[in-house]
Amino acid sequence: MTLPNLSTLTHLAVAEGCGGTTMALQYTRDILLDGGRAIWICERAPDPTRFTQLFEEVNVTLLSKLHLLTCGENISNGIDDARKLSDRLLPQIIVIDDWTPRTGHADVLAIDAIEKLQKSINGKCPILLTSSLYGDASGKNQWKVRGENKISKFGFQTWLLTIKQSGLQKRILTINEINHEFLLNDEGFTKI
């Protein structure tokens, strides 16, 4: 596997256009290929072309173990539905893609739903959240992570995914201040 192992509670904060959904899909694909089950919560379904590229090698039987919950703008309802579904399905990963809005503050209802989900799952499978990074207007840091302070209280570890300046398809995944370099291509991320 070319991607680092997820922590039990991972928050992937992504600079625009870096492939955060692609990375989450790649983790999900790997779980399915290992025979596991996945729950995916999102505002709208992932891009069909990108999805087809990444899941080309996943047969229909394995793909049936991906439970996609598209919930529109009410992400907290989708998270609550995933919590109820996870009690019956026992997934190996739960992904909440784009859990925060692109502007403004993180939704209080979504934060509450994530806390309930985390308590319900209680470490039985990884939970992967994705969100968009935004520039730090104070100049103190390059990036700010929407909702990070709230969800870190539940134990989520924040990873940053950004573009490497020297290459169009090169990405940097920062985990605990350690940079990991990747190349983004049609099959997903490969370690450089």
Accessible surface in RSA format (square Angstrom, percent):
REM  Atomic radii and reference values for relative SASA: ProtOr
REM  Chains: A
REM  Algorithm: Lee & Richards
REM  Probe-radius: 1.40
REM  Slices: 20
REM RES _ NUM      All-atoms   Total-Side   Main-Chain    Non-polar    All polar
REM                ABS   REL    ABS   REL    ABS   REL    ABS   REL    ABS   REL
RES MET A   1   144.13  74.6  55.85  37.0  88.28 210.2  49.63  42.2  94.50 125.2
RES THR A   2    57.41  40.8  47.08  47.7  10.33  24.6  49.64  66.7   7.77  11.7
RES LEU A   3     7.04   3.9   0.05   0.0   6.99  17.6   0.62   0.4   6.42  17.3
RES PRO A   4    31.54  23.0  18.57  16.9  12.97  47.1  30.99  25.6   0.55   3.4
RES ASN A   5   128.83  88.8 111.11 107.4  17.72  42.7  28.80  69.3 100.03  96.7
RES LEU A   6    32.48  18.1   8.56   6.1  23.92  60.1   8.62   6.1  23.85  64.2
RES SER A   7    35.21  29.8  24.24  32.3  10.97  25.3  34.84  74.2   0.37   0.5
RES THR A   8    67.07  47.7  58.85  59.7   8.21  19.6  25.62  34.4  41.45  62.7
RES LEU A   9    21.12  11.8  18.74  13.4   2.39   6.0  18.74  13.2   2.39   6.4
RES THR A  10     0.11   0.1   0.11   0.1   0.00   0.0   0.11   0.1   0.00   0.0
RES HIS A  11     0.00   0.0   0.00   0.0   0.00   0.0   0.00   0.0   0.00   0.0
RES LEU A  12     1.02   0.6   1.02   0.7   0.00   0.0   1.02   0.7   0.00   0.0
RES ALA A  13     0.00   0.0   0.00   0.0   0.00   0.0   0.00   0.0   0.00   0.0
RES VAL A  14    13.71   9.0  12.84  11.6   0.88   2.1  12.84  11.2   0.88   2.4
RES ALA A  15     6.59   6.1   6.54  10.1   0.05   0.1   6.58   9.3   0.02   0.0
RES GLU A  16   151.80  87.2 131.58  99.5  20.22  48.2  48.78  94.4 103.02  84.1
RES GLY A  17    60.86  75.0   0.00   N/A  60.86  75.0  38.71 106.2  22.14  49.6
RES CYS A  18     0.23   0.2   0.00   0.0   0.23   0.5   0.00   0.0   0.23   0.2
RES GLY A  19    17.78  21.9   0.00   N/A  17.78  21.9  13.74  37.7   4.04   9.0
RES GLY A  20     6.84   8.4   0.00   N/A   6.84   8.4   2.95   8.1   3.89   8.7
RES THR A  21    43.17  30.7  39.14  39.7   4.04   9.6  24.00  32.2  19.17  29.0
RES THR A  22    10.37   7.4  10.12  10.3   0.25   0.6   0.00   0.0  10.37  15.7
RES MET A  23     0.05   0.0   0.05   0.0   0.00   0.0   0.00   0.0   0.05   0.1
RES ALA A  24     0.00   0.0   0.00   0.0   0.00   0.0   0.00   0.0   0.00   0.0
RES LEU A  25     1.88   1.0   1.88   1.3   0.00   0.0   1.88   1.3   0.00   0.0
RES GLN A  26     7.24   4.1   7.24   5.3   0.00   0.0   0.00   0.0   7.24   5.5
RES TYR A  27     7.21   3.4   6.40   3.6   0.81   2.1   6.42   4.8   0.79   1.0
RES THR A  28     0.14   0.1   0.14   0.1   0.00   0.0   0.14   0.2   0.00   0.0
RES ARG A  29    23.72  10.0  23.72  12.1   0.00   0.0   0.18   0.2  23.54  14.3
RES ASP A  30    30.26  21.2  27.91  27.8   2.35   5.6  15.61  36.7  14.65  14.6
RES ILE A  31    41.65  23.7  40.82  30.4   0.83   2.0  41.26  29.7   0.39   1.1
RES LEU A  32     0.10   0.1   0.01   0.0   0.09   0.2   0.09   0.1   0.01   0.0
RES LEU A  33    64.84  36.1  40.00  28.6  24.84  62.4  40.00  28.1  24.84  66.8
RES ASP A  34   129.33  90.6  92.49  92.1  36.83  87.1  30.10  70.9  99.22  99.0
RES GLY A  35    35.30  43.5   0.00   N/A  35.30  43.5  19.19  52.7  16.11  36.1
RES GLY A  36     8.52  10.5   0.00   N/A   8.52  10.5   8.24  22.6   0.29   0.6
RES ARG A  37    63.83  26.8  63.70  32.5   0.14   0.3   3.89   5.3  59.94  36.3
RES ALA A  38     0.29   0.3   0.29   0.5   0.00   0.0   0.29   0.4   0.00   0.0
RES ILE A  39     0.21   0.1   0.00   0.0   0.21   0.5   0.01   0.0   0.21   0.6
RES TRP A  40     1.46   0.6   1.46   0.7   0.00   0.0   1.46   0.8   0.00   0.0
RES ILE A  41     0.00   0.0   0.00   0.0   0.00   0.0   0.00   0.0   0.00   0.0
RES CYS A  42     2.31   1.7   2.31   2.6   0.00   0.0   2.31   5.8   0.00   0.0
RES GLU A  43    73.14  42.0  67.16  50.8   5.98  14.2   9.55  18.5  63.59  51.9
RES ARG A  44   176.87  74.3 167.40  85.3   9.48  22.6  66.73  91.2 110.14  66.8
RES ALA A  45    54.24  49.9  37.15  57.3  17.09  38.9  37.15  52.3  17.09  45.3
RES PRO A  46    17.30  12.6   4.36   4.0  12.94  47.0  11.69   9.7   5.61  34.9
RES ASP A  47    83.10  58.2  69.78  69.5  13.32  31.5  34.27  80.7  48.82  48.7
RES PRO A  48   101.91  74.3  96.40  87.9   5.51  20.0 101.63  83.9   0.28   1.7
RES THR A  49    92.79  66.0  87.10  88.3   5.69  13.6  58.79  79.0  34.00  51.4
RES ARG A  50    43.98  18.5  43.53  22.2   0.45   1.1  32.50  44.4  11.48   7.0
RES PHE A  51    45.30  22.7  45.30  28.1   0.00   0.0  45.30  27.5   0.00   0.0
RES THR A  52    91.13  64.8  86.21  87.4   4.92  11.7  67.29  90.4  23.84  36.0
RES GLN A  53    65.56  36.7  51.11  37.4  14.44  34.4  25.16  53.5  40.40  30.6
RES LEU A  54     1.43   0.8   0.00   0.0   1.43   3.6   0.00   0.0   1.43   3.8
RES PHE A  55     9.24   4.6   2.97   1.8   6.27  16.3   3.47   2.1   5.77  16.5
RES GLU A  56   148.83  85.4 118.91  90.0  29.92  71.2  44.76  86.6 104.07  85.0
RES GLU A  57   121.25  69.6  91.73  69.4  29.53  70.3  41.06  79.4  80.20  65.5
RES VAL A  58    10.73   7.1   0.00   0.0  10.73  25.9   0.38   0.3  10.35  28.1
RES ASN A  59    85.25  58.8  75.87  73.3   9.37  22.6  42.98 103.4  42.27  40.9
RES VAL A  60   126.16  83.0 124.12 112.4   2.04   4.9 124.26 108.0   1.90   5.2
RES THR A  61    98.13  69.8  92.66  93.9   5.47  13.0  61.70  82.9  36.43  55.1
RES LEU A  62    34.97  19.5  34.95  25.0   0.02   0.1  34.95  24.5   0.02   0.1
RES LEU A  63    55.82  31.1  51.56  36.9   4.26  10.7  51.77  36.4   4.06  10.9
RES SER A  64    74.43  62.9  49.42  66.0  25.00  57.6  47.19 100.5  27.24  38.2
RES LYS A  65    54.78  26.7  54.78  33.6   0.00   0.0  21.22  19.1  33.56  35.7
RES LEU A  66    25.01  13.9   9.32   6.7  15.69  39.5   9.32   6.5  15.69  42.2
RES HIS A  67    44.30  24.2  40.06  27.8   4.25  10.9  26.30  27.1  18.00  21.0
RES LEU A  68    76.94  42.8  49.17  35.2  27.77  69.8  49.17  34.5  27.77  74.7
RES LEU A  69    43.59  24.3  40.42  28.9   3.17   8.0  43.59  30.6   0.00   0.0
RES THR A  70    73.52  52.3  45.54  46.2  27.98  66.7  14.60  19.6  58.92  89.1
RES CYS A  71    30.13  22.8   9.35  10.4  20.77  48.8  19.89  50.4  10.24  11.0
RES GLY A  72    34.10  42.1   0.00   N/A  34.10  42.1  29.12  79.9   4.98  11.1
RES GLU A  73   160.08  91.9 130.10  98.4  29.98  71.4  47.31  91.5 112.76  92.1
RES ASN A  74    71.01  49.0  64.96  62.8   6.04  14.6  27.77  66.8  43.23  41.8
RES ILE A  75    13.11   7.5  13.06   9.7   0.05   0.1  13.06   9.4   0.05   0.1
RES SER A  76     8.36   7.1   8.32  11.1   0.05   0.1   3.97   8.5   4.39   6.2
RES ASN A  77    77.52  53.5  76.58  74.0   0.94   2.3  17.55  42.2  59.97  58.0
RES GLY A  78     1.48   1.8   0.00   N/A   1.48   1.8   1.44   3.9   0.04   0.1
RES ILE A  79     0.00   0.0   0.00   0.0   0.00   0.0   0.00   0.0   0.00   0.0
RES ASP A  80    35.54  24.9  35.54  35.4   0.00   0.0   6.36  15.0  29.18  29.1
RES ASP A  81    73.49  51.5  69.58  69.3   3.91   9.2  14.18  33.4  59.31  59.1
RES ALA A  82     0.00   0.0   0.00   0.0   0.00   0.0   0.00   0.0   0.00   0.0
RES ARG A  83    54.08  22.7  54.08  27.6   0.00   0.0   2.65   3.6  51.44  31.2
RES LYS A  84   110.23  53.8 105.95  65.0   4.29  10.2  64.02  57.6  46.22  49.2
RES LEU A  85    39.28  21.9  39.16  28.0   0.12   0.3  39.16  27.5   0.12   0.3
RES SER A  86     3.62   3.1   0.23   0.3   3.39   7.8   0.14   0.3   3.48   4.9
RES ASP A  87    94.67  66.3  69.98  69.7  24.69  58.4  29.23  68.8  65.44  65.3
RES ARG A  88   178.81  75.1 148.40  75.6  30.41  72.4  72.34  98.9 106.48  64.5
RES LEU A  89    43.57  24.3  32.86  23.5  10.71  26.9  34.90  24.5   8.67  23.3
RES LEU A  90   119.56  66.6 112.77  80.7   6.79  17.1 116.17  81.6   3.39   9.1
RES PRO A  91     8.54   6.2   2.31   2.1   6.23  22.7   2.31   1.9   6.23  38.7
RES GLN A  92    79.17  44.3  74.96  54.8   4.20  10.0  37.61  80.0  41.56  31.5
RES ILE A  93     0.27   0.2   0.27   0.2   0.00   0.0   0.27   0.2   0.00   0.0
RES ILE A  94     0.00   0.0   0.00   0.0   0.00   0.0   0.00   0.0   0.00   0.0
RES VAL A  95     0.19   0.1   0.19   0.2   0.00   0.0   0.19   0.2   0.00   0.0
RES ILE A  96     0.00   0.0   0.00   0.0   0.00   0.0   0.00   0.0   0.00   0.0
RES ASP A  97    10.64   7.5  10.53  10.5   0.11   0.3   0.08   0.2  10.56  10.5
RES ASP A  98    47.79  33.5  41.14  40.9   6.65  15.7  11.98  28.2  35.81  35.7
RES TRP A  99     2.20   0.9   0.00   0.0   2.20   5.2   0.00   0.0   2.20   3.6
RES THR A 100     8.69   6.2   0.14   0.1   8.55  20.4   1.49   2.0   7.20  10.9
RES PRO A 101    59.94  43.7  46.44  42.3  13.49  49.0  58.96  48.7   0.98   6.1
RES ARG A 102   137.86  57.9 123.21  62.8  14.65  34.9  66.86  91.4  71.00  43.0
RES THR A 103   109.41  77.8 103.00 104.4   6.41  15.3  71.34  95.8  38.07  57.6
RES GLY A 104    52.04  64.2   0.00   N/A  52.04  64.2  38.61 105.9  13.43  30.1
RES HIS A 105   170.92  93.4 156.66 108.9  14.26  36.5 103.75 106.9  67.17  78.2
RES ALA A 106    13.17  12.1   3.01   4.6  10.17  23.1   3.01   4.2  10.17  26.9
RES ASP A 107    54.19  38.0  46.32  46.1   7.87  18.6  23.41  55.1  30.78  30.7
RES VAL A 108   102.34  67.3 100.75  91.2   1.60   3.9 100.75  87.5   1.60   4.3
RES LEU A 109   115.40  64.3 112.84  80.7   2.57   6.5 112.93  79.3   2.48   6.7
RES ALA A 110     0.00   0.0   0.00   0.0   0.00   0.0   0.00   0.0   0.00   0.0
RES ILE A 111    13.41   7.6  13.41  10.0   0.00   0.0  13.41   9.7   0.00   0.0
RES ASP A 112    61.54  43.1  60.82  60.5   0.72   1.7  15.61  36.7  45.93  45.8
RES ALA A 113     3.55   3.3   1.71   2.6   1.84   4.2   2.95   4.1   0.61   1.6
RES ILE A 114     0.00   0.0   0.00   0.0   0.00   0.0   0.00   0.0   0.00   0.0
RES GLU A 115    50.12  28.8  50.12  37.9   0.00   0.0   3.11   6.0  47.01  38.4
RES LYS A 116   113.86  55.5 109.69  67.3   4.17   9.9  60.12  54.1  53.74  57.2
RES LEU A 117     0.00   0.0   0.00   0.0   0.00   0.0   0.00   0.0   0.00   0.0
RES GLN A 118    36.02  20.1  35.33  25.8   0.69   1.6   0.82   1.7  35.20  26.7
RES LYS A 119   134.07  65.4 116.63  71.6  17.44  41.5  77.25  69.5  56.81  60.5
RES SER A 120    37.61  31.8  15.08  20.1  22.52  51.9  21.43  45.6  16.18  22.7
RES ILE A 121     9.63   5.5   9.38   7.0   0.24   0.6   9.63   6.9   0.00   0.0
RES ASN A 122   112.59  77.6  95.83  92.6  16.76  40.4   8.39  20.2 104.20 100.7
RES GLY A 123    50.31  62.0   0.00   N/A  50.31  62.0  17.72  48.6  32.59  73.0
RES LYS A 124   155.32  75.8 117.90  72.3  37.42  89.1  84.60  76.1  70.72  75.3
RES CYS A 125     5.68   4.3   1.43   1.6   4.25  10.0   4.90  12.4   0.78   0.8
RES PRO A 126    35.45  25.8  35.20  32.1   0.25   0.9  35.20  29.1   0.25   1.6
RES ILE A 127     0.38   0.2   0.23   0.2   0.15   0.4   0.23   0.2   0.15   0.4
RES LEU A 128     0.72   0.4   0.72   0.5   0.00   0.0   0.72   0.5   0.00   0.0
RES LEU A 129     0.00   0.0   0.00   0.0   0.00   0.0   0.00   0.0   0.00   0.0
RES THR A 130     3.26   2.3   3.26   3.3   0.00   0.0   2.92   3.9   0.34   0.5
RES SER A 131     1.94   1.6   0.00   0.0   1.94   4.5   1.02   2.2   0.92   1.3
RES SER A 132    13.56  11.5  12.38  16.5   1.19   2.7   8.53  18.2   5.04   7.1
RES LEU A 133    12.19   6.8   0.00   0.0  12.19  30.6   0.00   0.0  12.19  32.8
RES TYR A 134    79.89  37.3  75.88  43.2   4.01  10.4  54.11  40.7  25.78  31.8
RES GLY A 135    47.53  58.6   0.00   N/A  47.53  58.6  27.04  74.2  20.49  45.9
RES ASP A 136    19.11  13.4   5.97   5.9  13.14  31.1   0.22   0.5  18.89  18.8
RES ALA A 137   113.18 104.1  67.91 104.8  45.28 103.0  80.81 113.8  32.37  85.8
RES SER A 138    89.14  75.3  44.74  59.7  44.40 102.3  54.39 115.8  34.75  48.7
RES GLY A 139    64.14  79.1   0.00   N/A  64.14  79.1  34.17  93.8  29.97  67.1
RES LYS A 140   174.07  84.9 139.73  85.7  34.35  81.8  93.19  83.9  80.88  86.2
RES ASN A 141    85.06  58.7  73.91  71.4  11.14  26.8  19.31  46.5  65.74  63.5
RES GLN A 142   127.30  71.2 104.61  76.5  22.68  54.0  47.84 101.8  79.46  60.3
RES TRP A 143    73.35  29.4  60.16  29.1  13.18  31.0  57.32  30.6  16.02  26.0
RES LYS A 144    87.90  42.9  84.36  51.8   3.53   8.4  31.49  28.3  56.41  60.1
RES VAL A 145    24.67  16.2   8.42   7.6  16.25  39.2   8.42   7.3  16.25  44.1
RES ARG A 146    19.45   8.2  16.76   8.5   2.70   6.4   7.26   9.9  12.19   7.4
RES GLY A 147    15.54  19.2   0.00   N/A  15.54  19.2   6.47  17.8   9.07  20.3
RES GLU A 148    61.95  35.6  60.96  46.1   0.99   2.4   9.97  19.3  51.98  42.4
RES ASN A 149   119.58  82.5 115.36 111.5   4.22  10.2  26.90  64.8  92.67  89.6
RES LYS A 150   107.84  52.6 106.91  65.6   0.93   2.2  54.57  49.1  53.27  56.7
RES ILE A 151     0.43   0.2   0.43   0.3   0.00   0.0   0.43   0.3   0.00   0.0
RES SER A 152    54.79  46.3  39.03  52.1  15.76  36.3  24.24  51.6  30.55  42.8
RES LYS A 153   161.54  78.8 121.63  74.6  39.91  95.0  85.33  76.8  76.21  81.2
RES PHE A 154    33.92  17.0  20.33  12.6  13.59  35.4  27.64  16.8   6.28  18.0
RES GLY A 155    49.08  60.5   0.00   N/A  49.08  60.5  30.48  83.6  18.60  41.7
RES PHE A 156     9.32   4.7   0.05   0.0   9.27  24.1   0.05   0.0   9.26  26.5
RES GLN A 157    48.32  27.0  42.08  30.8   6.24  14.9  29.42  62.6  18.90  14.3
RES THR A 158    27.68  19.7   7.90   8.0  19.78  47.1   6.38   8.6  21.31  32.2
RES TRP A 159     4.73   1.9   4.72   2.3   0.00   0.0   4.73   2.5   0.00   0.0
RES LEU A 160    46.99  26.2  46.92  33.6   0.07   0.2  46.92  32.9   0.07   0.2
RES LEU A 161     0.00   0.0   0.00   0.0   0.00   0.0   0.00   0.0   0.00   0.0
RES THR A 162    20.46  14.5  20.46  20.7   0.00   0.0  10.47  14.1   9.98  15.1
RES ILE A 163    72.46  41.2  62.78  46.8   9.68  23.3  62.78  45.2   9.68  26.3
RES LYS A 164    49.98  24.4  48.98  30.1   1.00   2.4  24.15  21.7  25.83  27.5
RES GLN A 165   168.06  94.0 136.55  99.8  31.51  75.0  66.14 140.8 101.92  77.3
RES SER A 166    83.67  70.7  45.19  60.3  38.49  88.7  54.94 117.0  28.74  40.3
RES GLY A 167    16.51  20.4   0.00   N/A  16.51  20.4  15.45  42.4   1.06   2.4
RES LEU A 168   150.83  84.0 134.34  96.1  16.48  41.4 139.05  97.7  11.78  31.7
RES GLN A 169    80.93  45.3  77.91  56.9   3.03   7.2  32.25  68.6  48.68  36.9
RES LYS A 170    70.08  34.2  70.08  43.0   0.00   0.0  25.51  23.0  44.56  47.5
RES ARG A 171    11.56   4.9  11.56   5.9   0.00   0.0   0.00   0.0  11.56   7.0
RES ILE A 172    33.39  19.0  33.39  24.9   0.00   0.0  33.39  24.0   0.00   0.0
RES LEU A 173     0.00   0.0   0.00   0.0   0.00   0.0   0.00   0.0   0.00   0.0
RES THR A 174    30.12  21.4  28.45  28.8   1.67   4.0  19.48  26.2  10.64  16.1
RES ILE A 175    19.76  11.2  18.64  13.9   1.12   2.7  18.64  13.4   1.12   3.0
RES ASN A 176   104.54  72.1  77.95  75.3  26.59  64.0  31.76  76.4  72.78  70.3
RES GLU A 177   167.10  95.9 137.16 103.8  29.94  71.3  52.47 101.5 114.63  93.6
RES ILE A 178   107.22  61.0 104.19  77.6   3.03   7.3 107.22  77.2   0.00   0.0
RES ASN A 179    93.74  64.6  68.36  66.1  25.38  61.1  14.07  33.9  79.67  77.0
RES HIS A 180    44.05  24.1  42.36  29.4   1.69   4.3  32.09  33.1  11.96  13.9
RES GLU A 181    58.08  33.3  54.51  41.2   3.57   8.5  14.46  28.0  43.62  35.6
RES PHE A 182     0.05   0.0   0.05   0.0   0.00   0.0   0.05   0.0   0.00   0.0
RES LEU A 183    68.96  38.4  68.96  49.3   0.00   0.0  68.96  48.4   0.00   0.0
RES LEU A 184    22.23  12.4  19.26  13.8   2.97   7.5  19.26  13.5   2.97   8.0
RES ASN A 185    51.47  35.5  39.60  38.3  11.87  28.6  34.77  83.7  16.70  16.1
RES ASP A 186    83.31  58.4  81.03  80.7   2.27   5.4  12.46  29.3  70.85  70.7
RES GLU A 187   111.08  63.8 108.16  81.8   2.92   6.9  57.70 111.6  53.39  43.6
RES GLY A 188     0.30   0.4   0.00   N/A   0.30   0.4   0.30   0.8   0.00   0.0
RES PHE A 189     1.45   0.7   0.00   0.0   1.45   3.8   0.00   0.0   1.45   4.2
RES THR A 190    52.49  37.3  52.49  53.2   0.00   0.0  45.23  60.7   7.26  11.0
RES LYS A 191   109.75  53.5  85.30  52.3  24.45  58.2  76.07  68.5  33.68  35.9
RES ILE A 192   105.85  60.2  52.60  39.2  53.24 128.3  79.40  57.2  26.45  71.8
END  Absolute sums over single chains surface
CHAIN  1 A     9893.9       7890.7       2003.2       5233.0       4660.9
END  Absolute sums over all chains
TOTAL          9893.9       7890.7       2003.2       5233.0       4660.9
